[in-house]
Amino acid sequence: MSQTKREQAISHIRYLRQELREMHLGIKEDDLFPDPGELRGLMAQLDALLELIEGNTKIQSNSEAA
């Protein structure tokens, strides 16, 4: 994985961890559930991260086959 893609993935993961931590604390301490829009946003972020990682994996596997 190139350095910029790695940095992008790390940044995505840090952001998602922080958001999930905040949601967990809200549920645990205040019994407040996140808005559906917040959950959809996090799912979209996870999908983008997965595409970033899978896209790079597909490129590597194609070059290795050659």
PDB file of N, H, CA, C and O in Angstrom:
ATOM      1  N   MET A   1       0.860  -1.172   0.000  1.00  0.00           N
ATOM      2  CA  MET A   1       0.000   0.000   0.000  1.00  0.00           C
ATOM      3  C   MET A   1       0.902   1.228   0.000  1.00  0.00           C
ATOM      4  O   MET A   1       1.829   1.326   0.803  1.00  0.00           O
ATOM      5  N   SER A   2       0.625   2.163  -0.904  1.00  0.00           N
ATOM      6  H   SER A   2      -0.129   2.083  -1.557  1.00  0.00           H
ATOM      7  CA  SER A   2       1.461   3.350  -0.964  1.00  0.00           C
ATOM      8  C   SER A   2       1.305   4.179   0.307  1.00  0.00           C
ATOM      9  O   SER A   2       0.332   4.036   1.047  1.00  0.00           O
ATOM     10  N   GLN A   3       2.270   5.033   0.536  1.00  0.00           N
ATOM     11  H   GLN A   3       3.060   5.149  -0.066  1.00  0.00           H
ATOM     12  CA  GLN A   3       2.288   5.813   1.775  1.00  0.00           C
ATOM     13  C   GLN A   3       1.054   6.706   1.883  1.00  0.00           C
ATOM     14  O   GLN A   3       0.476   6.814   2.965  1.00  0.00           O
ATOM     15  N   THR A   4       0.634   7.350   0.793  1.00  0.00           N
ATOM     16  H   THR A   4       1.104   7.262  -0.086  1.00  0.00           H
ATOM     17  CA  THR A   4      -0.524   8.240   0.872  1.00  0.00           C
ATOM     18  C   THR A   4      -1.805   7.452   1.132  1.00  0.00           C
ATOM     19  O   THR A   4      -2.663   7.900   1.892  1.00  0.00           O
ATOM     20  N   LYS A   5      -1.939   6.301   0.520  1.00  0.00           N
ATOM     21  H   LYS A   5      -1.241   5.936  -0.098  1.00  0.00           H
ATOM     22  CA  LYS A   5      -3.121   5.463   0.773  1.00  0.00           C
ATOM     23  C   LYS A   5      -3.106   4.973   2.216  1.00  0.00           C
ATOM     24  O   LYS A   5      -4.150   4.921   2.865  1.00  0.00           O
ATOM     25  N   ARG A   6      -1.940   4.618   2.716  1.00  0.00           N
ATOM     26  H   ARG A   6      -1.091   4.660   2.189  1.00  0.00           H
ATOM     27  CA  ARG A   6      -1.816   4.173   4.094  1.00  0.00           C
ATOM     28  C   ARG A   6      -2.215   5.307   5.045  1.00  0.00           C
ATOM     29  O   ARG A   6      -2.931   5.085   6.021  1.00  0.00           O
ATOM     30  N   GLU A   7      -1.747   6.514   4.752  1.00  0.00           N
ATOM     31  H   GLU A   7      -1.166   6.694   3.959  1.00  0.00           H
ATOM     32  CA  GLU A   7      -2.095   7.669   5.582  1.00  0.00           C
ATOM     33  C   GLU A   7      -3.589   7.951   5.524  1.00  0.00           C
ATOM     34  O   GLU A   7      -4.192   8.296   6.540  1.00  0.00           O
ATOM     35  N   GLN A   8      -4.193   7.809   4.349  1.00  0.00           N
ATOM     36  H   GLN A   8      -3.703   7.528   3.523  1.00  0.00           H
ATOM     37  CA  GLN A   8      -5.638   8.000   4.217  1.00  0.00           C
ATOM     38  C   GLN A   8      -6.386   6.962   5.043  1.00  0.00           C
ATOM     39  O   GLN A   8      -7.350   7.291   5.734  1.00  0.00           O
ATOM     40  N   ALA A   9      -5.947   5.720   4.971  1.00  0.00           N
ATOM     41  H   ALA A   9      -5.164   5.453   4.409  1.00  0.00           H
ATOM     42  CA  ALA A   9      -6.603   4.654   5.728  1.00  0.00           C
ATOM     43  C   ALA A   9      -6.472   4.899   7.223  1.00  0.00           C
ATOM     44  O   ALA A   9      -7.439   4.733   7.967  1.00  0.00           O
ATOM     45  N   ILE A  10      -5.287   5.291   7.667  1.00  0.00           N
ATOM     46  H   ILE A  10      -4.502   5.425   7.062  1.00  0.00           H
ATOM     47  CA  ILE A  10      -5.078   5.570   9.085  1.00  0.00           C
ATOM     48  C   ILE A  10      -5.969   6.717   9.537  1.00  0.00           C
ATOM     49  O   ILE A  10      -6.563   6.658  10.613  1.00  0.00           O
ATOM     50  N   SER A  11      -6.064   7.748   8.727  1.00  0.00           N
ATOM     51  H   SER A  11      -5.582   7.796   7.852  1.00  0.00           H
ATOM     52  CA  SER A  11      -6.907   8.892   9.064  1.00  0.00           C
ATOM     53  C   SER A  11      -8.372   8.479   9.164  1.00  0.00           C
ATOM     54  O   SER A  11      -9.065   8.885  10.096  1.00  0.00           O
ATOM     55  N   HIS A  12      -8.849   7.678   8.216  1.00  0.00           N
ATOM     56  H   HIS A  12      -8.286   7.348   7.458  1.00  0.00           H
ATOM     57  CA  HIS A  12     -10.230   7.179   8.252  1.00  0.00           C
ATOM     58  C   HIS A  12     -10.479   6.374   9.522  1.00  0.00           C
ATOM     59  O   HIS A  12     -11.490   6.562  10.199  1.00  0.00           O
ATOM     60  N   ILE A  13      -9.563   5.488   9.835  1.00  0.00           N
ATOM     61  H   ILE A  13      -8.742   5.335   9.285  1.00  0.00           H
ATOM     62  CA  ILE A  13      -9.739   4.619  11.005  1.00  0.00           C
ATOM     63  C   ILE A  13      -9.764   5.433  12.290  1.00  0.00           C
ATOM     64  O   ILE A  13     -10.584   5.172  13.170  1.00  0.00           O
ATOM     65  N   ARG A  14      -8.883   6.409  12.410  1.00  0.00           N
ATOM     66  H   ARG A  14      -8.216   6.621  11.695  1.00  0.00           H
ATOM     67  CA  ARG A  14      -8.871   7.249  13.614  1.00  0.00           C
ATOM     68  C   ARG A  14     -10.193   8.007  13.758  1.00  0.00           C
ATOM     69  O   ARG A  14     -10.760   8.076  14.848  1.00  0.00           O
ATOM     70  N   TYR A  15     -10.672   8.567  12.661  1.00  0.00           N
ATOM     71  H   TYR A  15     -10.211   8.510  11.776  1.00  0.00           H
ATOM     72  CA  TYR A  15     -11.935   9.297  12.691  1.00  0.00           C
ATOM     73  C   TYR A  15     -13.083   8.372  13.104  1.00  0.00           C
ATOM     74  O   TYR A  15     -13.893   8.722  13.963  1.00  0.00           O
ATOM     75  N   LEU A  16     -13.143   7.204  12.492  1.00  0.00           N
ATOM     76  H   LEU A  16     -12.485   6.920  11.794  1.00  0.00           H
ATOM     77  CA  LEU A  16     -14.218   6.258  12.795  1.00  0.00           C
ATOM     78  C   LEU A  16     -14.156   5.786  14.241  1.00  0.00           C
ATOM     79  O   LEU A  16     -15.193   5.656  14.892  1.00  0.00           O
ATOM     80  N   ARG A  17     -12.961   5.529  14.749  1.00  0.00           N
ATOM     81  H   ARG A  17     -12.119   5.634  14.220  1.00  0.00           H
ATOM     82  CA  ARG A  17     -12.817   5.111  16.153  1.00  0.00           C
ATOM     83  C   ARG A  17     -13.340   6.183  17.093  1.00  0.00           C
ATOM     84  O   ARG A  17     -14.031   5.877  18.065  1.00  0.00           O
ATOM     85  N   GLN A  18     -13.015   7.439  16.808  1.00  0.00           N
ATOM     86  H   GLN A  18     -12.454   7.687  16.018  1.00  0.00           H
ATOM     87  CA  GLN A  18     -13.466   8.533  17.664  1.00  0.00           C
ATOM     88  C   GLN A  18     -14.990   8.658  17.621  1.00  0.00           C
ATOM     89  O   GLN A  18     -15.631   8.813  18.660  1.00  0.00           O
ATOM     90  N   GLU A  19     -15.557   8.591  16.440  1.00  0.00           N
ATOM     91  H   GLU A  19     -15.035   8.465  15.596  1.00  0.00           H
ATOM     92  CA  GLU A  19     -17.009   8.688  16.306  1.00  0.00           C
ATOM     93  C   GLU A  19     -17.707   7.536  17.027  1.00  0.00           C
ATOM     94  O   GLU A  19     -18.702   7.748  17.720  1.00  0.00           O
ATOM     95  N   LEU A  20     -17.194   6.336  16.869  1.00  0.00           N
ATOM     96  H   LEU A  20     -16.386   6.164  16.306  1.00  0.00           H
ATOM     97  CA  LEU A  20     -17.793   5.181  17.530  1.00  0.00           C
ATOM     98  C   LEU A  20     -17.646   5.261  19.044  1.00  0.00           C
ATOM     99  O   LEU A  20     -18.550   4.866  19.780  1.00  0.00           O
ATOM    100  N   ARG A  21     -16.506   5.773  19.511  1.00  0.00           N
ATOM    101  H   ARG A  21     -15.772   6.094  18.913  1.00  0.00           H
ATOM    102  CA  ARG A  21     -16.305   5.967  20.947  1.00  0.00           C
ATOM    103  C   ARG A  21     -17.356   6.929  21.513  1.00  0.00           C
ATOM    104  O   ARG A  21     -17.944   6.671  22.564  1.00  0.00           O
ATOM    105  N   GLU A  22     -17.583   8.036  20.806  1.00  0.00           N
ATOM    106  H   GLU A  22     -17.105   8.246  19.953  1.00  0.00           H
ATOM    107  CA  GLU A  22     -18.562   9.019  21.256  1.00  0.00           C
ATOM    108  C   GLU A  22     -19.969   8.421  21.271  1.00  0.00           C
ATOM    109  O   GLU A  22     -20.734   8.661  22.206  1.00  0.00           O
ATOM    110  N   MET A  23     -20.311   7.649  20.248  1.00  0.00           N
ATOM    111  H   MET A  23     -19.689   7.455  19.489  1.00  0.00           H
ATOM    112  CA  MET A  23     -21.624   6.999  20.215  1.00  0.00           C
ATOM    113  C   MET A  23     -21.764   6.014  21.373  1.00  0.00           C
ATOM    114  O   MET A  23     -22.805   5.966  22.028  1.00  0.00           O
ATOM    115  N   HIS A  24     -20.724   5.236  21.624  1.00  0.00           N
ATOM    116  H   HIS A  24     -19.879   5.275  21.092  1.00  0.00           H
ATOM    117  CA  HIS A  24     -20.760   4.252  22.703  1.00  0.00           C
ATOM    118  C   HIS A  24     -20.972   4.937  24.048  1.00  0.00           C
ATOM    119  O   HIS A  24     -21.784   4.490  24.859  1.00  0.00           O
ATOM    120  N   LEU A  25     -20.237   6.023  24.282  1.00  0.00           N
ATOM    121  H   LEU A  25     -19.577   6.385  23.624  1.00  0.00           H
ATOM    122  CA  LEU A  25     -20.395   6.740  25.542  1.00  0.00           C
ATOM    123  C   LEU A  25     -21.801   7.320  25.680  1.00  0.00           C
ATOM    124  O   LEU A  25     -22.377   7.305  26.767  1.00  0.00           O
ATOM    125  N   GLY A  26     -22.348   7.829  24.584  1.00  0.00           N
ATOM    126  H   GLY A  26     -21.880   7.842  23.700  1.00  0.00           H
ATOM    127  CA  GLY A  26     -23.708   8.360  24.620  1.00  0.00           C
ATOM    128  C   GLY A  26     -24.722   7.295  24.974  1.00  0.00           C
ATOM    129  O   GLY A  26     -25.657   7.547  25.735  1.00  0.00           O
ATOM    130  N   ILE A  27     -24.543   6.114  24.428  1.00  0.00           N
ATOM    131  H   ILE A  27     -23.785   5.909  23.809  1.00  0.00           H
ATOM    132  CA  ILE A  27     -25.458   5.009  24.720  1.00  0.00           C
ATOM    133  C   ILE A  27     -25.271   4.541  26.153  1.00  0.00           C
ATOM    134  O   ILE A  27     -26.248   4.333  26.872  1.00  0.00           O
ATOM    135  N   LYS A  28     -24.035   4.374  26.569  1.00  0.00           N
ATOM    136  H   LYS A  28     -23.241   4.543  25.985  1.00  0.00           H
ATOM    137  CA  LYS A  28     -23.719   3.820  27.886  1.00  0.00           C
ATOM    138  C   LYS A  28     -24.111   4.777  29.018  1.00  0.00           C
ATOM    139  O   LYS A  28     -24.738   4.362  29.993  1.00  0.00           O
ATOM    140  N   GLU A  29     -23.748   6.037  28.891  1.00  0.00           N
ATOM    141  H   GLU A  29     -23.239   6.374  28.099  1.00  0.00           H
ATOM    142  CA  GLU A  29     -23.958   6.982  29.981  1.00  0.00           C
ATOM    143  C   GLU A  29     -25.339   7.629  29.971  1.00  0.00           C
ATOM    144  O   GLU A  29     -25.949   7.804  31.026  1.00  0.00           O
ATOM    145  N   ASP A  30     -25.828   7.980  28.802  1.00  0.00           N
ATOM    146  H   ASP A  30     -25.332   7.838  27.945  1.00  0.00           H
ATOM    147  CA  ASP A  30     -27.049   8.776  28.724  1.00  0.00           C
ATOM    148  C   ASP A  30     -28.233   8.045  28.102  1.00  0.00           C
ATOM    149  O   ASP A  30     -29.323   8.606  27.990  1.00  0.00           O
ATOM    150  N   ASP A  31     -28.023   6.796  27.698  1.00  0.00           N
ATOM    151  H   ASP A  31     -27.138   6.340  27.788  1.00  0.00           H
ATOM    152  CA  ASP A  31     -29.056   6.041  26.984  1.00  0.00           C
ATOM    153  C   ASP A  31     -29.550   6.784  25.746  1.00  0.00           C
ATOM    154  O   ASP A  31     -30.722   6.687  25.384  1.00  0.00           O
ATOM    155  N   LEU A  32     -28.653   7.523  25.101  1.00  0.00           N
ATOM    156  H   LEU A  32     -27.701   7.601  25.395  1.00  0.00           H
ATOM    157  CA  LEU A  32     -28.989   8.242  23.876  1.00  0.00           C
ATOM    158  C   LEU A  32     -28.483   7.438  22.683  1.00  0.00           C
ATOM    159  O   LEU A  32     -27.294   7.132  22.583  1.00  0.00           O
ATOM    160  N   PHE A  33     -29.373   7.112  21.809  1.00  0.00           N
ATOM    161  H   PHE A  33     -30.338   7.361  21.889  1.00  0.00           H
ATOM    162  CA  PHE A  33     -28.987   6.383  20.609  1.00  0.00           C
ATOM    163  C   PHE A  33     -28.663   7.364  19.494  1.00  0.00           C
ATOM    164  O   PHE A  33     -29.298   8.415  19.396  1.00  0.00           O
ATOM    165  N   PRO A  34     -27.692   7.043  18.656  1.00  0.00           N
ATOM    166  CA  PRO A  34     -27.318   7.963  17.573  1.00  0.00           C
ATOM    167  C   PRO A  34     -28.434   8.075  16.541  1.00  0.00           C
ATOM    168  O   PRO A  34     -29.259   7.176  16.382  1.00  0.00           O
ATOM    169  N   ASP A  35     -28.430   9.202  15.851  1.00  0.00           N
ATOM    170  H   ASP A  35     -27.760   9.933  15.980  1.00  0.00           H
ATOM    171  CA  ASP A  35     -29.393   9.399  14.776  1.00  0.00           C
ATOM    172  C   ASP A  35     -29.087   8.430  13.634  1.00  0.00           C
ATOM    173  O   ASP A  35     -27.929   8.087  13.397  1.00  0.00           O
ATOM    174  N   PRO A  36     -30.121   7.995  12.936  1.00  0.00           N
ATOM    175  CA  PRO A  36     -29.872   7.098  11.792  1.00  0.00           C
ATOM    176  C   PRO A  36     -28.922   7.712  10.767  1.00  0.00           C
ATOM    177  O   PRO A  36     -28.141   6.998  10.139  1.00  0.00           O
ATOM    178  N   GLY A  37     -28.984   9.015  10.599  1.00  0.00           N
ATOM    179  H   GLY A  37     -29.619   9.595  11.110  1.00  0.00           H
ATOM    180  CA  GLY A  37     -28.092   9.679   9.648  1.00  0.00           C
ATOM    181  C   GLY A  37     -26.634   9.561  10.049  1.00  0.00           C
ATOM    182  O   GLY A  37     -25.759   9.419   9.196  1.00  0.00           O
ATOM    183  N   GLU A  38     -26.372   9.619  11.357  1.00  0.00           N
ATOM    184  H   GLU A  38     -27.083   9.734  12.050  1.00  0.00           H
ATOM    185  CA  GLU A  38     -25.002   9.451  11.839  1.00  0.00           C
ATOM    186  C   GLU A  38     -24.498   8.049  11.527  1.00  0.00           C
ATOM    187  O   GLU A  38     -23.361   7.871  11.092  1.00  0.00           O
ATOM    188  N   LEU A  39     -25.347   7.063  11.751  1.00  0.00           N
ATOM    189  H   LEU A  39     -26.271   7.208  12.105  1.00  0.00           H
ATOM    190  CA  LEU A  39     -24.957   5.679  11.475  1.00  0.00           C
ATOM    191  C   LEU A  39     -24.721   5.463   9.981  1.00  0.00           C
ATOM    192  O   LEU A  39     -23.767   4.792   9.587  1.00  0.00           O
ATOM    193  N   ARG A  40     -25.591   6.033   9.157  1.00  0.00           N
ATOM    194  H   ARG A  40     -26.365   6.578   9.477  1.00  0.00           H
ATOM    195  CA  ARG A  40     -25.406   5.909   7.707  1.00  0.00           C
ATOM    196  C   ARG A  40     -24.097   6.572   7.278  1.00  0.00           C
ATOM    197  O   ARG A  40     -23.398   6.067   6.399  1.00  0.00           O
ATOM    198  N   GLY A  41     -23.771   7.700   7.899  1.00  0.00           N
ATOM    199  H   GLY A  41     -24.338   8.110   8.613  1.00  0.00           H
ATOM    200  CA  GLY A  41     -22.523   8.389   7.581  1.00  0.00           C
ATOM    201  C   GLY A  41     -21.309   7.547   7.930  1.00  0.00           C
ATOM    202  O   GLY A  41     -20.350   7.475   7.161  1.00  0.00           O
ATOM    203  N   LEU A  42     -21.353   6.903   9.107  1.00  0.00           N
ATOM    204  H   LEU A  42     -22.132   6.961   9.732  1.00  0.00           H
ATOM    205  CA  LEU A  42     -20.240   6.028   9.493  1.00  0.00           C
ATOM    206  C   LEU A  42     -20.144   4.818   8.578  1.00  0.00           C
ATOM    207  O   LEU A  42     -19.045   4.385   8.231  1.00  0.00           O
ATOM    208  N   MET A  43     -21.288   4.272   8.186  1.00  0.00           N
ATOM    209  H   MET A  43     -22.180   4.623   8.468  1.00  0.00           H
ATOM    210  CA  MET A  43     -21.265   3.137   7.258  1.00  0.00           C
ATOM    211  C   MET A  43     -20.665   3.551   5.919  1.00  0.00           C
ATOM    212  O   MET A  43     -19.926   2.780   5.308  1.00  0.00           O
ATOM    213  N   ALA A  44     -20.974   4.753   5.460  1.00  0.00           N
ATOM    214  H   ALA A  44     -21.575   5.380   5.956  1.00  0.00           H
ATOM    215  CA  ALA A  44     -20.409   5.251   4.207  1.00  0.00           C
ATOM    216  C   ALA A  44     -18.897   5.408   4.340  1.00  0.00           C
ATOM    217  O   ALA A  44     -18.150   5.097   3.412  1.00  0.00           O
ATOM    218  N   GLN A  45     -18.447   5.895   5.505  1.00  0.00           N
ATOM    219  H   GLN A  45     -19.053   6.147   6.259  1.00  0.00           H
ATOM    220  CA  GLN A  45     -17.008   6.020   5.738  1.00  0.00           C
ATOM    221  C   GLN A  45     -16.331   4.651   5.724  1.00  0.00           C
ATOM    222  O   GLN A  45     -15.250   4.490   5.156  1.00  0.00           O
ATOM    223  N   LEU A  46     -16.974   3.670   6.351  1.00  0.00           N
ATOM    224  H   LEU A  46     -17.852   3.800   6.811  1.00  0.00           H
ATOM    225  CA  LEU A  46     -16.409   2.311   6.353  1.00  0.00           C
ATOM    226  C   LEU A  46     -16.366   1.738   4.940  1.00  0.00           C
ATOM    227  O   LEU A  46     -15.398   1.074   4.569  1.00  0.00           O
ATOM    228  N   ASP A  47     -17.410   1.990   4.149  1.00  0.00           N
ATOM    229  H   ASP A  47     -18.196   2.530   4.451  1.00  0.00           H
ATOM    230  CA  ASP A  47     -17.418   1.526   2.761  1.00  0.00           C
ATOM    231  C   ASP A  47     -16.292   2.172   1.964  1.00  0.00           C
ATOM    232  O   ASP A  47     -15.627   1.504   1.172  1.00  0.00           O
ATOM    233  N   ALA A  48     -16.075   3.478   2.173  1.00  0.00           N
ATOM    234  H   ALA A  48     -16.615   4.020   2.816  1.00  0.00           H
ATOM    235  CA  ALA A  48     -15.002   4.174   1.463  1.00  0.00           C
ATOM    236  C   ALA A  48     -13.637   3.602   1.851  1.00  0.00           C
ATOM    237  O   ALA A  48     -12.760   3.435   1.004  1.00  0.00           O
ATOM    238  N   LEU A  49     -13.472   3.310   3.123  1.00  0.00           N
ATOM    239  H   LEU A  49     -14.184   3.446   3.811  1.00  0.00           H
ATOM    240  CA  LEU A  49     -12.213   2.721   3.587  1.00  0.00           C
ATOM    241  C   LEU A  49     -12.011   1.342   2.979  1.00  0.00           C
ATOM    242  O   LEU A  49     -10.908   1.007   2.547  1.00  0.00           O
ATOM    243  N   LEU A  50     -13.055   0.553   2.945  1.00  0.00           N
ATOM    244  H   LEU A  50     -13.951   0.825   3.296  1.00  0.00           H
ATOM    245  CA  LEU A  50     -12.970  -0.780   2.352  1.00  0.00           C
ATOM    246  C   LEU A  50     -12.613  -0.696   0.871  1.00  0.00           C
ATOM    247  O   LEU A  50     -11.790  -1.473   0.387  1.00  0.00           O
ATOM    248  N   GLU A  51     -13.226   0.241   0.150  1.00  0.00           N
ATOM    249  H   GLU A  51     -13.894   0.872   0.544  1.00  0.00           H
ATOM    250  CA  GLU A  51     -12.907   0.410  -1.267  1.00  0.00           C
ATOM    251  C   GLU A  51     -11.461   0.829  -1.451  1.00  0.00           C
ATOM    252  O   GLU A  51     -10.784   0.365  -2.369  1.00  0.00           O
ATOM    253  N   LEU A  52     -10.985   1.714  -0.573  1.00  0.00           N
ATOM    254  H   LEU A  52     -11.535   2.091   0.173  1.00  0.00           H
ATOM    255  CA  LEU A  52      -9.598   2.147  -0.645  1.00  0.00           C
ATOM    256  C   LEU A  52      -8.657   0.963  -0.482  1.00  0.00           C
ATOM    257  O   LEU A  52      -7.685   0.822  -1.223  1.00  0.00           O
ATOM    258  N   ILE A  53      -8.952   0.128   0.481  1.00  0.00           N
ATOM    259  H   ILE A  53      -9.742   0.243   1.083  1.00  0.00           H
ATOM    260  CA  ILE A  53      -8.097  -1.027   0.757  1.00  0.00           C
ATOM    261  C   ILE A  53      -8.239  -2.090  -0.324  1.00  0.00           C
ATOM    262  O   ILE A  53      -7.239  -2.618  -0.809  1.00  0.00           O
ATOM    263  N   GLU A  54      -9.475  -2.409  -0.706  1.00  0.00           N
ATOM    264  H   GLU A  54     -10.288  -1.980  -0.312  1.00  0.00           H
ATOM    265  CA  GLU A  54      -9.684  -3.447  -1.727  1.00  0.00           C
ATOM    266  C   GLU A  54      -9.168  -3.009  -3.084  1.00  0.00           C
ATOM    267  O   GLU A  54      -8.641  -3.828  -3.837  1.00  0.00           O
ATOM    268  N   GLY A  55      -9.307  -1.743  -3.407  1.00  0.00           N
ATOM    269  H   GLY A  55      -9.735  -1.077  -2.796  1.00  0.00           H
ATOM    270  CA  GLY A  55      -8.819  -1.244  -4.687  1.00  0.00           C
ATOM    271  C   GLY A  55      -7.329  -1.442  -4.804  1.00  0.00           C
ATOM    272  O   GLY A  55      -6.826  -1.835  -5.857  1.00  0.00           O
ATOM    273  N   ASN A  56      -6.624  -1.172  -3.727  1.00  0.00           N
ATOM    274  H   ASN A  56      -7.033  -0.853  -2.872  1.00  0.00           H
ATOM    275  CA  ASN A  56      -5.175  -1.346  -3.724  1.00  0.00           C
ATOM    276  C   ASN A  56      -4.813  -2.819  -3.775  1.00  0.00           C
ATOM    277  O   ASN A  56      -3.840  -3.182  -4.436  1.00  0.00           O
ATOM    278  N   THR A  57      -5.551  -3.664  -3.111  1.00  0.00           N
ATOM    279  H   THR A  57      -6.341  -3.369  -2.575  1.00  0.00           H
ATOM    280  CA  THR A  57      -5.287  -5.097  -3.116  1.00  0.00           C
ATOM    281  C   THR A  57      -5.484  -5.672  -4.521  1.00  0.00           C
ATOM    282  O   THR A  57      -4.693  -6.504  -4.968  1.00  0.00           O
ATOM    283  N   LYS A  58      -6.545  -5.227  -5.222  1.00  0.00           N
ATOM    284  H   LYS A  58      -7.187  -4.552  -4.859  1.00  0.00           H
ATOM    285  CA  LYS A  58      -6.799  -5.721  -6.566  1.00  0.00           C
ATOM    286  C   LYS A  58      -5.677  -5.325  -7.519  1.00  0.00           C
ATOM    287  O   LYS A  58      -5.269  -6.117  -8.367  1.00  0.00           O
ATOM    288  N   ILE A  59      -5.186  -4.117  -7.380  1.00  0.00           N
ATOM    289  H   ILE A  59      -5.517  -3.473  -6.690  1.00  0.00           H
ATOM    290  CA  ILE A  59      -4.082  -3.648  -8.228  1.00  0.00           C
ATOM    291  C   ILE A  59      -2.837  -4.492  -7.967  1.00  0.00           C
ATOM    292  O   ILE A  59      -2.165  -4.907  -8.911  1.00  0.00           O
ATOM    293  N   GLN A  60      -2.525  -4.748  -6.703  1.00  0.00           N
ATOM    294  H   GLN A  60      -3.071  -4.411  -5.936  1.00  0.00           H
ATOM    295  CA  GLN A  60      -1.338  -5.539  -6.364  1.00  0.00           C
ATOM    296  C   GLN A  60      -1.470  -6.959  -6.877  1.00  0.00           C
ATOM    297  O   GLN A  60      -0.511  -7.511  -7.416  1.00  0.00           O
ATOM    298  N   SER A  61      -2.644  -7.564  -6.720  1.00  0.00           N
ATOM    299  H   SER A  61      -3.423  -7.115  -6.282  1.00  0.00           H
ATOM    300  CA  SER A  61      -2.803  -8.948  -7.145  1.00  0.00           C
ATOM    301  C   SER A  61      -2.729  -9.061  -8.670  1.00  0.00           C
ATOM    302  O   SER A  61      -2.226 -10.063  -9.180  1.00  0.00           O
ATOM    303  N   ASN A  62      -3.214  -8.063  -9.409  1.00  0.00           N
ATOM    304  H   ASN A  62      -3.622  -7.249  -8.995  1.00  0.00           H
ATOM    305  CA  ASN A  62      -3.103  -8.084 -10.862  1.00  0.00           C
ATOM    306  C   ASN A  62      -1.656  -7.939 -11.309  1.00  0.00           C
ATOM    307  O   ASN A  62      -1.234  -8.597 -12.260  1.00  0.00           O
ATOM    308  N   SER A  63      -0.893  -7.088 -10.636  1.00  0.00           N
ATOM    309  H   SER A  63      -1.235  -6.554  -9.863  1.00  0.00           H
ATOM    310  CA  SER A  63       0.509  -6.916 -11.021  1.00  0.00           C
ATOM    311  C   SER A  63       1.349  -8.136 -10.655  1.00  0.00           C
ATOM    312  O   SER A  63       2.323  -8.452 -11.337  1.00  0.00           O
ATOM    313  N   GLU A  64       0.970  -8.817  -9.579  1.00  0.00           N
ATOM    314  H   GLU A  64       0.179  -8.560  -9.024  1.00  0.00           H
ATOM    315  CA  GLU A  64       1.685 -10.017  -9.187  1.00  0.00           C
ATOM    316  C   GLU A  64       1.433 -11.159 -10.162  1.00  0.00           C
ATOM    317  O   GLU A  64       2.307 -12.002 -10.368  1.00  0.00           O
ATOM    318  N   ALA A  65       0.239 -11.195 -10.769  1.00  0.00           N
ATOM    319  H   ALA A  65      -0.470 -10.511 -10.602  1.00  0.00           H
ATOM    320  CA  ALA A  65      -0.097 -12.255 -11.698  1.00  0.00           C
ATOM    321  C   ALA A  65       0.665 -12.119 -13.012  1.00  0.00           C
ATOM    322  O   ALA A  65       0.863 -13.100 -13.730  1.00  0.00           O
ATOM    323  N   ALA A  66       1.090 -10.896 -13.318  1.00  0.00           N
ATOM    324  H   ALA A  66       0.929 -10.100 -12.735  1.00  0.00           H
ATOM    325  CA  ALA A  66       1.779 -10.655 -14.594  1.00  0.00           C
ATOM    326  C   ALA A  66       3.190 -11.162 -14.612  1.00  0.00           C
ATOM    327  O   ALA A  66       3.882 -11.026 -15.621  1.00  0.00           O
TER     328      ALA A  66
END
